[in-house]
């Protein structure tokens, strides 16, 4: 039964991540500000409320009390707050990450941005790999977005654990610190994939599917 819960939680994480990436693809090409805000919220709803929150709570069903086949019992208000935190902070992180210079830019605009960012020496040295080089230029928005989203994900995770009423939970500070750092790294990497990497190959459906799996794996690494 444990394997079933883990498979279901991972599948939900991949599916909702894929839905979120498709929402961002529409966001990238849309011009109406209200629609773009809705699509960004839809992204946060799927990543924060689905790929992260649902995955977390489905996987937590694998917990059992010692010597008994008893599933976790949750405090409802804390559980709802944890969902709201996940969605809100992922939205904030995505809003920051979407300010990336290259996101939404046409190929011609991307080349102009690239010329401003890369020195002539670097262009001559890497002229055969310029598009690859731009994948890693000016990642500050991904990092800042990752800090915001990672903080929210960390709060959601530990608040979700504190919401369990029929388990005694003990935390180790060093592991909390490591998990929070990992949450920021995973979130920043997820935003980089979403707003920079996929932007260069928006027509490749299999690339979005692969990216969804990578994002889900990253979230599982944080959880474990």
MODELLER restraints for C-alpha pairs under 7 A, 6 or more apart:
rsr = mdl.restraints
at = mdl.atoms
rsr.add(forms.Gaussian(group=physical.xy_distance, feature=features.Distance(at['CA:2:A'], at['CA:62:A']), mean=5.31, stdev=0.5))
rsr.add(forms.Gaussian(group=physical.xy_distance, feature=features.Distance(at['CA:5:A'], at['CA:58:A']), mean=6.35, stdev=0.5))
rsr.add(forms.Gaussian(group=physical.xy_distance, feature=features.Distance(at['CA:5:A'], at['CA:59:A']), mean=5.88, stdev=0.5))
rsr.add(forms.Gaussian(group=physical.xy_distance, feature=features.Distance(at['CA:5:A'], at['CA:62:A']), mean=6.66, stdev=0.5))
rsr.add(forms.Gaussian(group=physical.xy_distance, feature=features.Distance(at['CA:6:A'], at['CA:59:A']), mean=5.49, stdev=0.5))
rsr.add(forms.Gaussian(group=physical.xy_distance, feature=features.Distance(at['CA:9:A'], at['CA:55:A']), mean=4.48, stdev=0.5))
rsr.add(forms.Gaussian(group=physical.xy_distance, feature=features.Distance(at['CA:9:A'], at['CA:58:A']), mean=5.46, stdev=0.5))
rsr.add(forms.Gaussian(group=physical.xy_distance, feature=features.Distance(at['CA:9:A'], at['CA:59:A']), mean=5.80, stdev=0.5))
rsr.add(forms.Gaussian(group=physical.xy_distance, feature=features.Distance(at['CA:10:A'], at['CA:55:A']), mean=6.42, stdev=0.5))
rsr.add(forms.Gaussian(group=physical.xy_distance, feature=features.Distance(at['CA:10:A'], at['CA:216:A']), mean=6.80, stdev=0.5))
rsr.add(forms.Gaussian(group=physical.xy_distance, feature=features.Distance(at['CA:12:A'], at['CA:51:A']), mean=6.37, stdev=0.5))
rsr.add(forms.Gaussian(group=physical.xy_distance, feature=features.Distance(at['CA:12:A'], at['CA:55:A']), mean=6.48, stdev=0.5))
rsr.add(forms.Gaussian(group=physical.xy_distance, feature=features.Distance(at['CA:13:A'], at['CA:50:A']), mean=6.54, stdev=0.5))
rsr.add(forms.Gaussian(group=physical.xy_distance, feature=features.Distance(at['CA:13:A'], at['CA:51:A']), mean=3.81, stdev=0.5))
rsr.add(forms.Gaussian(group=physical.xy_distance, feature=features.Distance(at['CA:13:A'], at['CA:52:A']), mean=6.65, stdev=0.5))
rsr.add(forms.Gaussian(group=physical.xy_distance, feature=features.Distance(at['CA:13:A'], at['CA:55:A']), mean=5.73, stdev=0.5))
rsr.add(forms.Gaussian(group=physical.xy_distance, feature=features.Distance(at['CA:13:A'], at['CA:216:A']), mean=5.47, stdev=0.5))
rsr.add(forms.Gaussian(group=physical.xy_distance, feature=features.Distance(at['CA:14:A'], at['CA:51:A']), mean=6.77, stdev=0.5))
rsr.add(forms.Gaussian(group=physical.xy_distance, feature=features.Distance(at['CA:14:A'], at['CA:212:A']), mean=5.29, stdev=0.5))
rsr.add(forms.Gaussian(group=physical.xy_distance, feature=features.Distance(at['CA:14:A'], at['CA:213:A']), mean=5.42, stdev=0.5))
rsr.add(forms.Gaussian(group=physical.xy_distance, feature=features.Distance(at['CA:14:A'], at['CA:216:A']), mean=5.44, stdev=0.5))
rsr.add(forms.Gaussian(group=physical.xy_distance, feature=features.Distance(at['CA:16:A'], at['CA:46:A']), mean=5.14, stdev=0.5))
rsr.add(forms.Gaussian(group=physical.xy_distance, feature=features.Distance(at['CA:16:A'], at['CA:47:A']), mean=6.43, stdev=0.5))
rsr.add(forms.Gaussian(group=physical.xy_distance, feature=features.Distance(at['CA:16:A'], at['CA:50:A']), mean=5.77, stdev=0.5))
rsr.add(forms.Gaussian(group=physical.xy_distance, feature=features.Distance(at['CA:16:A'], at['CA:51:A']), mean=5.30, stdev=0.5))
rsr.add(forms.Gaussian(group=physical.xy_distance, feature=features.Distance(at['CA:17:A'], at['CA:46:A']), mean=6.41, stdev=0.5))
rsr.add(forms.Gaussian(group=physical.xy_distance, feature=features.Distance(at['CA:17:A'], at['CA:47:A']), mean=5.72, stdev=0.5))
rsr.add(forms.Gaussian(group=physical.xy_distance, feature=features.Distance(at['CA:17:A'], at['CA:51:A']), mean=5.77, stdev=0.5))
rsr.add(forms.Gaussian(group=physical.xy_distance, feature=features.Distance(at['CA:17:A'], at['CA:212:A']), mean=5.13, stdev=0.5))
rsr.add(forms.Gaussian(group=physical.xy_distance, feature=features.Distance(at['CA:18:A'], at['CA:208:A']), mean=6.70, stdev=0.5))
rsr.add(forms.Gaussian(group=physical.xy_distance, feature=features.Distance(at['CA:18:A'], at['CA:209:A']), mean=6.24, stdev=0.5))
rsr.add(forms.Gaussian(group=physical.xy_distance, feature=features.Distance(at['CA:18:A'], at['CA:212:A']), mean=5.04, stdev=0.5))
rsr.add(forms.Gaussian(group=physical.xy_distance, feature=features.Distance(at['CA:19:A'], at['CA:46:A']), mean=6.90, stdev=0.5))
rsr.add(forms.Gaussian(group=physical.xy_distance, feature=features.Distance(at['CA:20:A'], at['CA:42:A']), mean=6.80, stdev=0.5))
rsr.add(forms.Gaussian(group=physical.xy_distance, feature=features.Distance(at['CA:20:A'], at['CA:43:A']), mean=4.41, stdev=0.5))
rsr.add(forms.Gaussian(group=physical.xy_distance, feature=features.Distance(at['CA:20:A'], at['CA:46:A']), mean=5.53, stdev=0.5))
rsr.add(forms.Gaussian(group=physical.xy_distance, feature=features.Distance(at['CA:20:A'], at['CA:47:A']), mean=6.40, stdev=0.5))
rsr.add(forms.Gaussian(group=physical.xy_distance, feature=features.Distance(at['CA:21:A'], at['CA:194:A']), mean=6.59, stdev=0.5))
rsr.add(forms.Gaussian(group=physical.xy_distance, feature=features.Distance(at['CA:21:A'], at['CA:208:A']), mean=6.88, stdev=0.5))
rsr.add(forms.Gaussian(group=physical.xy_distance, feature=features.Distance(at['CA:23:A'], at['CA:39:A']), mean=5.75, stdev=0.5))
rsr.add(forms.Gaussian(group=physical.xy_distance, feature=features.Distance(at['CA:23:A'], at['CA:42:A']), mean=6.86, stdev=0.5))
rsr.add(forms.Gaussian(group=physical.xy_distance, feature=features.Distance(at['CA:23:A'], at['CA:43:A']), mean=6.11, stdev=0.5))
rsr.add(forms.Gaussian(group=physical.xy_distance, feature=features.Distance(at['CA:24:A'], at['CA:39:A']), mean=6.75, stdev=0.5))
rsr.add(forms.Gaussian(group=physical.xy_distance, feature=features.Distance(at['CA:24:A'], at['CA:40:A']), mean=6.93, stdev=0.5))
rsr.add(forms.Gaussian(group=physical.xy_distance, feature=features.Distance(at['CA:24:A'], at['CA:43:A']), mean=6.70, stdev=0.5))
rsr.add(forms.Gaussian(group=physical.xy_distance, feature=features.Distance(at['CA:27:A'], at['CA:36:A']), mean=5.37, stdev=0.5))
rsr.add(forms.Gaussian(group=physical.xy_distance, feature=features.Distance(at['CA:27:A'], at['CA:39:A']), mean=5.97, stdev=0.5))
rsr.add(forms.Gaussian(group=physical.xy_distance, feature=features.Distance(at['CA:28:A'], at['CA:104:A']), mean=5.12, stdev=0.5))
rsr.add(forms.Gaussian(group=physical.xy_distance, feature=features.Distance(at['CA:29:A'], at['CA:104:A']), mean=6.71, stdev=0.5))
rsr.add(forms.Gaussian(group=physical.xy_distance, feature=features.Distance(at['CA:30:A'], at['CA:36:A']), mean=6.68, stdev=0.5))
rsr.add(forms.Gaussian(group=physical.xy_distance, feature=features.Distance(at['CA:40:A'], at['CA:91:A']), mean=6.77, stdev=0.5))
rsr.add(forms.Gaussian(group=physical.xy_distance, feature=features.Distance(at['CA:41:A'], at['CA:91:A']), mean=6.15, stdev=0.5))
rsr.add(forms.Gaussian(group=physical.xy_distance, feature=features.Distance(at['CA:44:A'], at['CA:87:A']), mean=5.26, stdev=0.5))
rsr.add(forms.Gaussian(group=physical.xy_distance, feature=features.Distance(at['CA:44:A'], at['CA:90:A']), mean=5.31, stdev=0.5))
rsr.add(forms.Gaussian(group=physical.xy_distance, feature=features.Distance(at['CA:44:A'], at['CA:91:A']), mean=4.84, stdev=0.5))
rsr.add(forms.Gaussian(group=physical.xy_distance, feature=features.Distance(at['CA:45:A'], at['CA:87:A']), mean=5.50, stdev=0.5))
rsr.add(forms.Gaussian(group=physical.xy_distance, feature=features.Distance(at['CA:48:A'], at['CA:86:A']), mean=4.70, stdev=0.5))
rsr.add(forms.Gaussian(group=physical.xy_distance, feature=features.Distance(at['CA:48:A'], at['CA:87:A']), mean=4.47, stdev=0.5))
rsr.add(forms.Gaussian(group=physical.xy_distance, feature=features.Distance(at['CA:48:A'], at['CA:90:A']), mean=5.78, stdev=0.5))
rsr.add(forms.Gaussian(group=physical.xy_distance, feature=features.Distance(at['CA:49:A'], at['CA:83:A']), mean=5.88, stdev=0.5))
rsr.add(forms.Gaussian(group=physical.xy_distance, feature=features.Distance(at['CA:49:A'], at['CA:86:A']), mean=6.24, stdev=0.5))
rsr.add(forms.Gaussian(group=physical.xy_distance, feature=features.Distance(at['CA:49:A'], at['CA:87:A']), mean=5.51, stdev=0.5))
rsr.add(forms.Gaussian(group=physical.xy_distance, feature=features.Distance(at['CA:51:A'], at['CA:216:A']), mean=6.99, stdev=0.5))
rsr.add(forms.Gaussian(group=physical.xy_distance, feature=features.Distance(at['CA:52:A'], at['CA:219:A']), mean=6.79, stdev=0.5))
rsr.add(forms.Gaussian(group=physical.xy_distance, feature=features.Distance(at['CA:53:A'], at['CA:83:A']), mean=6.25, stdev=0.5))
rsr.add(forms.Gaussian(group=physical.xy_distance, feature=features.Distance(at['CA:53:A'], at['CA:86:A']), mean=6.95, stdev=0.5))
rsr.add(forms.Gaussian(group=physical.xy_distance, feature=features.Distance(at['CA:61:A'], at['CA:71:A']), mean=5.97, stdev=0.5))
rsr.add(forms.Gaussian(group=physical.xy_distance, feature=features.Distance(at['CA:61:A'], at['CA:72:A']), mean=6.61, stdev=0.5))
rsr.add(forms.Gaussian(group=physical.xy_distance, feature=features.Distance(at['CA:63:A'], at['CA:71:A']), mean=6.28, stdev=0.5))
rsr.add(forms.Gaussian(group=physical.xy_distance, feature=features.Distance(at['CA:63:A'], at['CA:72:A']), mean=6.79, stdev=0.5))
rsr.add(forms.Gaussian(group=physical.xy_distance, feature=features.Distance(at['CA:64:A'], at['CA:70:A']), mean=5.35, stdev=0.5))
rsr.add(forms.Gaussian(group=physical.xy_distance, feature=features.Distance(at['CA:64:A'], at['CA:71:A']), mean=5.58, stdev=0.5))
rsr.add(forms.Gaussian(group=physical.xy_distance, feature=features.Distance(at['CA:65:A'], at['CA:167:A']), mean=6.94, stdev=0.5))
rsr.add(forms.Gaussian(group=physical.xy_distance, feature=features.Distance(at['CA:72:A'], at['CA:164:A']), mean=5.99, stdev=0.5))
rsr.add(forms.Gaussian(group=physical.xy_distance, feature=features.Distance(at['CA:72:A'], at['CA:166:A']), mean=6.23, stdev=0.5))
rsr.add(forms.Gaussian(group=physical.xy_distance, feature=features.Distance(at['CA:73:A'], at['CA:164:A']), mean=5.53, stdev=0.5))
rsr.add(forms.Gaussian(group=physical.xy_distance, feature=features.Distance(at['CA:73:A'], at['CA:165:A']), mean=5.53, stdev=0.5))
rsr.add(forms.Gaussian(group=physical.xy_distance, feature=features.Distance(at['CA:73:A'], at['CA:166:A']), mean=5.89, stdev=0.5))
rsr.add(forms.Gaussian(group=physical.xy_distance, feature=features.Distance(at['CA:74:A'], at['CA:163:A']), mean=5.14, stdev=0.5))
rsr.add(forms.Gaussian(group=physical.xy_distance, feature=features.Distance(at['CA:74:A'], at['CA:164:A']), mean=4.51, stdev=0.5))
rsr.add(forms.Gaussian(group=physical.xy_distance, feature=features.Distance(at['CA:74:A'], at['CA:165:A']), mean=5.70, stdev=0.5))
rsr.add(forms.Gaussian(group=physical.xy_distance, feature=features.Distance(at['CA:75:A'], at['CA:163:A']), mean=4.88, stdev=0.5))
rsr.add(forms.Gaussian(group=physical.xy_distance, feature=features.Distance(at['CA:75:A'], at['CA:164:A']), mean=6.36, stdev=0.5))
rsr.add(forms.Gaussian(group=physical.xy_distance, feature=features.Distance(at['CA:75:A'], at['CA:165:A']), mean=6.57, stdev=0.5))
rsr.add(forms.Gaussian(group=physical.xy_distance, feature=features.Distance(at['CA:78:A'], at['CA:159:A']), mean=6.76, stdev=0.5))
rsr.add(forms.Gaussian(group=physical.xy_distance, feature=features.Distance(at['CA:78:A'], at['CA:163:A']), mean=5.62, stdev=0.5))
rsr.add(forms.Gaussian(group=physical.xy_distance, feature=features.Distance(at['CA:79:A'], at['CA:160:A']), mean=5.75, stdev=0.5))
rsr.add(forms.Gaussian(group=physical.xy_distance, feature=features.Distance(at['CA:79:A'], at['CA:163:A']), mean=6.14, stdev=0.5))
rsr.add(forms.Gaussian(group=physical.xy_distance, feature=features.Distance(at['CA:82:A'], at['CA:156:A']), mean=4.40, stdev=0.5))
rsr.add(forms.Gaussian(group=physical.xy_distance, feature=features.Distance(at['CA:82:A'], at['CA:159:A']), mean=5.97, stdev=0.5))
rsr.add(forms.Gaussian(group=physical.xy_distance, feature=features.Distance(at['CA:82:A'], at['CA:160:A']), mean=6.05, stdev=0.5))
rsr.add(forms.Gaussian(group=physical.xy_distance, feature=features.Distance(at['CA:83:A'], at['CA:156:A']), mean=6.68, stdev=0.5))
rsr.add(forms.Gaussian(group=physical.xy_distance, feature=features.Distance(at['CA:85:A'], at['CA:152:A']), mean=5.68, stdev=0.5))
rsr.add(forms.Gaussian(group=physical.xy_distance, feature=features.Distance(at['CA:85:A'], at['CA:156:A']), mean=6.07, stdev=0.5))
rsr.add(forms.Gaussian(group=physical.xy_distance, feature=features.Distance(at['CA:86:A'], at['CA:152:A']), mean=5.31, stdev=0.5))
rsr.add(forms.Gaussian(group=physical.xy_distance, feature=features.Distance(at['CA:86:A'], at['CA:153:A']), mean=5.40, stdev=0.5))
rsr.add(forms.Gaussian(group=physical.xy_distance, feature=features.Distance(at['CA:86:A'], at['CA:156:A']), mean=5.72, stdev=0.5))
rsr.add(forms.Gaussian(group=physical.xy_distance, feature=features.Distance(at['CA:89:A'], at['CA:148:A']), mean=5.91, stdev=0.5))
rsr.add(forms.Gaussian(group=physical.xy_distance, feature=features.Distance(at['CA:89:A'], at['CA:149:A']), mean=4.86, stdev=0.5))
rsr.add(forms.Gaussian(group=physical.xy_distance, feature=features.Distance(at['CA:89:A'], at['CA:152:A']), mean=4.90, stdev=0.5))
rsr.add(forms.Gaussian(group=physical.xy_distance, feature=features.Distance(at['CA:90:A'], at['CA:149:A']), mean=4.52, stdev=0.5))
rsr.add(forms.Gaussian(group=physical.xy_distance, feature=features.Distance(at['CA:90:A'], at['CA:152:A']), mean=6.93, stdev=0.5))
rsr.add(forms.Gaussian(group=physical.xy_distance, feature=features.Distance(at['CA:92:A'], at['CA:148:A']), mean=6.57, stdev=0.5))
rsr.add(forms.Gaussian(group=physical.xy_distance, feature=features.Distance(at['CA:92:A'], at['CA:149:A']), mean=6.94, stdev=0.5))
rsr.add(forms.Gaussian(group=physical.xy_distance, feature=features.Distance(at['CA:93:A'], at['CA:145:A']), mean=3.72, stdev=0.5))
rsr.add(forms.Gaussian(group=physical.xy_distance, feature=features.Distance(at['CA:93:A'], at['CA:146:A']), mean=6.07, stdev=0.5))
rsr.add(forms.Gaussian(group=physical.xy_distance, feature=features.Distance(at['CA:93:A'], at['CA:148:A']), mean=5.09, stdev=0.5))
rsr.add(forms.Gaussian(group=physical.xy_distance, feature=features.Distance(at['CA:93:A'], at['CA:149:A']), mean=4.92, stdev=0.5))
rsr.add(forms.Gaussian(group=physical.xy_distance, feature=features.Distance(at['CA:94:A'], at['CA:145:A']), mean=6.09, stdev=0.5))
rsr.add(forms.Gaussian(group=physical.xy_distance, feature=features.Distance(at['CA:94:A'], at['CA:191:A']), mean=6.97, stdev=0.5))
rsr.add(forms.Gaussian(group=physical.xy_distance, feature=features.Distance(at['CA:96:A'], at['CA:141:A']), mean=5.88, stdev=0.5))
rsr.add(forms.Gaussian(group=physical.xy_distance, feature=features.Distance(at['CA:96:A'], at['CA:144:A']), mean=6.99, stdev=0.5))
rsr.add(forms.Gaussian(group=physical.xy_distance, feature=features.Distance(at['CA:96:A'], at['CA:145:A']), mean=5.25, stdev=0.5))
rsr.add(forms.Gaussian(group=physical.xy_distance, feature=features.Distance(at['CA:97:A'], at['CA:141:A']), mean=4.73, stdev=0.5))
rsr.add(forms.Gaussian(group=physical.xy_distance, feature=features.Distance(at['CA:97:A'], at['CA:142:A']), mean=4.95, stdev=0.5))
rsr.add(forms.Gaussian(group=physical.xy_distance, feature=features.Distance(at['CA:97:A'], at['CA:145:A']), mean=5.25, stdev=0.5))
rsr.add(forms.Gaussian(group=physical.xy_distance, feature=features.Distance(at['CA:97:A'], at['CA:191:A']), mean=6.36, stdev=0.5))
rsr.add(forms.Gaussian(group=physical.xy_distance, feature=features.Distance(at['CA:97:A'], at['CA:195:A']), mean=6.97, stdev=0.5))
rsr.add(forms.Gaussian(group=physical.xy_distance, feature=features.Distance(at['CA:98:A'], at['CA:195:A']), mean=6.38, stdev=0.5))
rsr.add(forms.Gaussian(group=physical.xy_distance, feature=features.Distance(at['CA:99:A'], at['CA:141:A']), mean=6.74, stdev=0.5))
rsr.add(forms.Gaussian(group=physical.xy_distance, feature=features.Distance(at['CA:100:A'], at['CA:141:A']), mean=5.98, stdev=0.5))
rsr.add(forms.Gaussian(group=physical.xy_distance, feature=features.Distance(at['CA:102:A'], at['CA:110:A']), mean=5.92, stdev=0.5))
rsr.add(forms.Gaussian(group=physical.xy_distance, feature=features.Distance(at['CA:102:A'], at['CA:196:A']), mean=6.79, stdev=0.5))
rsr.add(forms.Gaussian(group=physical.xy_distance, feature=features.Distance(at['CA:103:A'], at['CA:195:A']), mean=5.66, stdev=0.5))
rsr.add(forms.Gaussian(group=physical.xy_distance, feature=features.Distance(at['CA:103:A'], at['CA:196:A']), mean=6.08, stdev=0.5))
rsr.add(forms.Gaussian(group=physical.xy_distance, feature=features.Distance(at['CA:103:A'], at['CA:199:A']), mean=6.46, stdev=0.5))
rsr.add(forms.Gaussian(group=physical.xy_distance, feature=features.Distance(at['CA:114:A'], at['CA:134:A']), mean=6.78, stdev=0.5))
rsr.add(forms.Gaussian(group=physical.xy_distance, feature=features.Distance(at['CA:135:A'], at['CA:196:A']), mean=6.40, stdev=0.5))
rsr.add(forms.Gaussian(group=physical.xy_distance, feature=features.Distance(at['CA:135:A'], at['CA:197:A']), mean=6.39, stdev=0.5))
rsr.add(forms.Gaussian(group=physical.xy_distance, feature=features.Distance(at['CA:142:A'], at['CA:188:A']), mean=5.07, stdev=0.5))
rsr.add(forms.Gaussian(group=physical.xy_distance, feature=features.Distance(at['CA:142:A'], at['CA:191:A']), mean=5.73, stdev=0.5))
rsr.add(forms.Gaussian(group=physical.xy_distance, feature=features.Distance(at['CA:142:A'], at['CA:192:A']), mean=5.89, stdev=0.5))
rsr.add(forms.Gaussian(group=physical.xy_distance, feature=features.Distance(at['CA:143:A'], at['CA:188:A']), mean=5.28, stdev=0.5))
rsr.add(forms.Gaussian(group=physical.xy_distance, feature=features.Distance(at['CA:145:A'], at['CA:188:A']), mean=6.47, stdev=0.5))
rsr.add(forms.Gaussian(group=physical.xy_distance, feature=features.Distance(at['CA:146:A'], at['CA:184:A']), mean=4.94, stdev=0.5))
rsr.add(forms.Gaussian(group=physical.xy_distance, feature=features.Distance(at['CA:146:A'], at['CA:185:A']), mean=6.62, stdev=0.5))
rsr.add(forms.Gaussian(group=physical.xy_distance, feature=features.Distance(at['CA:146:A'], at['CA:187:A']), mean=4.60, stdev=0.5))
rsr.add(forms.Gaussian(group=physical.xy_distance, feature=features.Distance(at['CA:146:A'], at['CA:188:A']), mean=3.92, stdev=0.5))
rsr.add(forms.Gaussian(group=physical.xy_distance, feature=features.Distance(at['CA:147:A'], at['CA:184:A']), mean=5.11, stdev=0.5))
rsr.add(forms.Gaussian(group=physical.xy_distance, feature=features.Distance(at['CA:149:A'], at['CA:184:A']), mean=6.98, stdev=0.5))
rsr.add(forms.Gaussian(group=physical.xy_distance, feature=features.Distance(at['CA:149:A'], at['CA:187:A']), mean=6.18, stdev=0.5))
rsr.add(forms.Gaussian(group=physical.xy_distance, feature=features.Distance(at['CA:150:A'], at['CA:180:A']), mean=6.81, stdev=0.5))
rsr.add(forms.Gaussian(group=physical.xy_distance, feature=features.Distance(at['CA:150:A'], at['CA:183:A']), mean=4.67, stdev=0.5))
rsr.add(forms.Gaussian(group=physical.xy_distance, feature=features.Distance(at['CA:150:A'], at['CA:184:A']), mean=4.11, stdev=0.5))
rsr.add(forms.Gaussian(group=physical.xy_distance, feature=features.Distance(at['CA:150:A'], at['CA:187:A']), mean=5.70, stdev=0.5))
rsr.add(forms.Gaussian(group=physical.xy_distance, feature=features.Distance(at['CA:151:A'], at['CA:184:A']), mean=6.97, stdev=0.5))
rsr.add(forms.Gaussian(group=physical.xy_distance, feature=features.Distance(at['CA:153:A'], at['CA:183:A']), mean=6.86, stdev=0.5))
rsr.add(forms.Gaussian(group=physical.xy_distance, feature=features.Distance(at['CA:154:A'], at['CA:180:A']), mean=5.80, stdev=0.5))
rsr.add(forms.Gaussian(group=physical.xy_distance, feature=features.Distance(at['CA:154:A'], at['CA:183:A']), mean=6.61, stdev=0.5))
rsr.add(forms.Gaussian(group=physical.xy_distance, feature=features.Distance(at['CA:179:A'], at['CA:222:A']), mean=6.12, stdev=0.5))
rsr.add(forms.Gaussian(group=physical.xy_distance, feature=features.Distance(at['CA:182:A'], at['CA:222:A']), mean=6.03, stdev=0.5))
rsr.add(forms.Gaussian(group=physical.xy_distance, feature=features.Distance(at['CA:183:A'], at['CA:222:A']), mean=5.88, stdev=0.5))
rsr.add(forms.Gaussian(group=physical.xy_distance, feature=features.Distance(at['CA:186:A'], at['CA:218:A']), mean=5.74, stdev=0.5))
rsr.add(forms.Gaussian(group=physical.xy_distance, feature=features.Distance(at['CA:186:A'], at['CA:219:A']), mean=6.87, stdev=0.5))
rsr.add(forms.Gaussian(group=physical.xy_distance, feature=features.Distance(at['CA:190:A'], at['CA:215:A']), mean=5.90, stdev=0.5))
